[in-house]
Amino acid sequence: MIALINVAVVLVLIAIYVVIYNGLVKSRMYTQEAWSQIDVQLKRRTDLIPNLVNTVKGYAKHEKSTLAEVISLRNQLTQVPSGDHQQAMTNSLKSIFALAESYPDLKANQEFGKLMEELTNTENKIAYSRQLFNSSAASYNMKLQQFPSNIIAGIHHFKNVEFLTVPEAEKAEPTVSFED
């Protein structure tokens, strides 16, 4: 009977050991995953933002030339002698209507708004990923320091994870420029 109790105690201790070890491995993996999510979001920012900026630049450039044509037509109309005013107005209006039909939906303003929204969303995702990493690291590090998991962590050489600190050079937000 005592042998059976000893076997049961050993089995319970082994089960506790396995549960604690697997918990440490799982926590370490969550921390590594959280770190990789930061890389994913930084890559997303690197790939997405320049493309969005170039799209907005394209819309703005197109609309600038369209606006310049409309202003030119308006200026021509104001310089026409009063007797020829009716015909000149008709011709200018035809040109303006042609421009309006060709470009019924000028989009630069909307695209600037979308760019600003995407910049905000991207920075929020990066900030969330950083917070998730630090939370995962805190949870993991606590397991490494708490009894009895600290004993198992020591036996298997689990190491503390440093919290994410951002170097000063990376704290600056990316510069968005609409200059060519």
C-alpha positions as CSV (number, residue, x, y, z in Angstrom):
1,M,0.0,0.0,0.0
2,I,2.8,2.4,0.9
3,A,4.5,1.6,-2.4
4,L,1.3,2.5,-4.3
5,I,1.0,5.8,-2.4
6,N,4.7,6.5,-3.3
7,V,4.0,5.7,-6.9
8,A,0.9,8.0,-6.9
9,V,2.9,10.8,-5.3
10,V,5.7,10.5,-7.9
11,L,3.2,10.4,-10.7
12,V,1.5,13.6,-9.4
13,L,4.9,15.3,-9.0
14,I,5.8,14.3,-12.6
15,A,2.4,15.6,-13.8
16,I,3.0,18.9,-12.0
17,Y,6.5,19.1,-13.5
18,V,5.2,18.5,-17.0
19,V,2.4,21.0,-16.6
20,I,4.7,23.7,-15.3
21,Y,7.3,23.0,-18.0
22,N,4.7,23.1,-20.8
23,G,3.3,26.3,-19.3
24,L,6.8,27.9,-19.5
25,V,7.3,26.7,-23.1
26,K,3.8,28.0,-24.1
27,S,4.5,31.4,-22.4
28,R,7.9,31.7,-24.1
29,M,6.3,30.9,-27.5
30,Y,3.6,33.6,-27.0
31,T,6.3,36.0,-26.2
32,Q,8.2,35.1,-29.4
33,E,5.0,35.4,-31.4
34,A,4.3,38.8,-30.0
35,W,7.8,39.9,-31.0
36,S,7.2,38.7,-34.5
37,Q,4.0,40.6,-34.7
38,I,5.9,43.8,-34.2
39,D,8.1,42.9,-37.2
40,V,5.0,42.2,-39.2
41,Q,3.4,45.6,-38.4
42,L,6.7,47.4,-39.1
43,K,7.0,45.6,-42.5
44,R,3.4,46.6,-43.2
45,R,4.2,50.2,-42.5
46,T,7.3,50.1,-44.7
47,D,5.4,48.5,-47.6
48,L,2.1,50.4,-47.3
49,I,2.8,54.0,-46.4
50,P,5.1,54.9,-49.4
51,N,2.6,53.3,-51.8
52,L,-0.3,55.3,-50.3
53,V,1.8,58.5,-50.4
54,N,2.5,58.0,-54.1
55,T,-1.1,57.3,-54.8
56,V,-2.2,60.5,-53.1
57,K,0.6,62.4,-54.9
58,G,-0.8,61.2,-58.2
59,Y,-4.3,62.3,-57.4
60,A,-3.1,65.7,-56.1
61,K,-0.9,66.2,-59.2
62,H,-3.8,65.3,-61.6
63,E,-6.2,67.6,-59.7
64,K,-3.7,70.4,-59.7
65,S,-3.5,70.3,-63.5
66,T,-7.3,70.0,-63.8
67,L,-7.7,73.0,-61.5
68,A,-5.1,75.0,-63.5
69,E,-7.1,74.3,-66.7
70,V,-10.4,75.6,-65.1
71,I,-8.6,78.7,-63.7
72,S,-7.1,79.4,-67.2
73,L,-10.5,79.1,-68.8
74,R,-12.0,81.4,-66.2
75,N,-9.2,84.0,-66.8
76,Q,-9.7,83.8,-70.5
77,L,-13.4,84.5,-70.0
78,T,-12.7,87.6,-67.9
79,Q,-10.4,89.1,-70.6
80,V,-12.9,88.8,-73.4
81,P,-14.4,92.1,-74.7
82,S,-18.0,92.6,-73.7
83,G,-19.4,92.1,-77.2
84,D,-17.8,88.7,-77.7
85,H,-18.6,87.7,-74.1
86,Q,-21.6,85.5,-74.9
87,Q,-19.7,83.3,-77.4
88,A,-16.6,83.1,-75.2
89,M,-18.7,82.2,-72.2
90,T,-20.4,79.4,-74.2
91,N,-17.0,78.1,-75.4
92,S,-15.5,78.3,-71.9
93,L,-18.5,76.6,-70.3
94,K,-18.3,73.8,-72.9
95,S,-14.6,73.3,-72.0
96,I,-15.5,73.3,-68.2
97,F,-18.3,70.9,-68.8
98,A,-15.9,68.6,-70.8
99,L,-13.5,68.7,-67.9
100,A,-16.2,68.0,-65.4
101,E,-17.4,65.0,-67.5
102,S,-13.9,63.7,-67.9
103,Y,-13.1,64.1,-64.2
104,P,-16.5,63.8,-62.4
105,D,-15.0,62.8,-59.1
106,L,-11.9,64.6,-58.0
107,K,-10.4,62.5,-55.2
108,A,-7.3,64.1,-53.8
109,N,-9.1,65.3,-50.6
110,Q,-10.6,61.8,-50.0
111,E,-7.3,60.1,-50.7
112,F,-5.6,62.5,-48.2
113,G,-8.2,61.5,-45.6
114,K,-7.7,57.8,-46.4
115,L,-3.9,58.2,-46.1
116,M,-4.3,59.9,-42.7
117,E,-6.6,57.2,-41.5
118,E,-4.2,54.5,-42.7
119,L,-1.3,56.2,-41.0
120,T,-3.2,56.3,-37.8
121,N,-4.3,52.7,-38.0
122,T,-0.8,51.5,-38.8
123,E,0.7,53.3,-35.9
124,N,-2.0,52.0,-33.6
125,K,-1.3,48.4,-34.8
126,I,2.4,48.9,-34.1
127,A,1.7,50.3,-30.7
128,Y,-0.7,47.5,-29.9
129,S,1.9,44.9,-31.0
130,R,4.5,46.5,-28.8
131,Q,2.1,46.5,-25.8
132,L,1.2,42.8,-26.5
133,F,4.9,41.9,-26.5
134,N,5.6,43.7,-23.2
135,S,2.5,42.0,-21.7
136,S,3.6,38.6,-22.9
137,A,7.2,39.2,-21.7
138,A,5.9,40.3,-18.2
139,S,3.7,37.2,-18.0
140,Y,6.6,34.9,-19.0
141,N,9.1,36.6,-16.7
142,M,6.7,36.3,-13.8
143,K,6.5,32.5,-14.4
144,L,10.3,32.3,-14.4
145,Q,10.4,33.9,-11.0
146,Q,7.5,32.2,-9.3
147,F,7.8,29.1,-7.2
148,P,7.9,26.2,-8.2
149,S,8.2,27.2,-11.9
150,N,11.4,29.0,-11.1
151,I,13.0,25.7,-10.2
152,I,12.0,24.1,-13.5
153,A,13.0,27.2,-15.5
154,G,16.4,27.1,-13.9
155,I,16.9,23.4,-14.7
156,H,16.0,23.9,-18.3
157,H,17.8,27.3,-18.7
158,F,14.8,29.5,-19.5
159,K,15.9,33.1,-19.6
160,N,14.2,36.3,-18.8
161,V,13.0,38.3,-21.8
162,E,13.8,42.0,-21.9
163,F,10.9,44.4,-22.3
164,L,10.8,46.3,-25.5
165,T,12.5,49.6,-25.4
166,V,12.6,51.7,-28.5
167,P,15.9,53.4,-29.4
168,E,15.6,57.2,-29.6
169,A,16.2,57.1,-33.4
170,E,13.1,54.9,-33.9
171,K,10.9,57.0,-31.7
172,A,10.4,59.6,-34.4
173,E,7.4,59.1,-36.5
174,P,8.0,58.5,-40.2
175,T,8.1,61.6,-42.3
176,V,5.4,61.9,-44.9
177,S,6.3,64.3,-47.7
178,F,4.3,65.2,-50.8
179,E,7.3,66.8,-52.4
180,D,8.8,65.0,-55.4
